[in-house]
């Protein structure tokens, strides 16, 4: 669920950027979009892991299944 929400928000942000970008900036926008896609995967995982580890009233935080421990 969190991963889907992240993907939807990222896609909406990318669409907004492309909508307001000047027409002559296609190459720069394509490069920026590719760079953002590379960063997005790591950011998504960090966001989800942070959510999983956040303290909850009356519960203990736990690592996500399949995630490796962070240094």
Secondary structure, DSSP 8 states (H G I E B T S, - for coil): -HHHHHHHHHHHHHHHHHHHS-GGGHHHHHHHHHHHHHHHHHHHHHHHHHHHHS--TTS-----TT-----
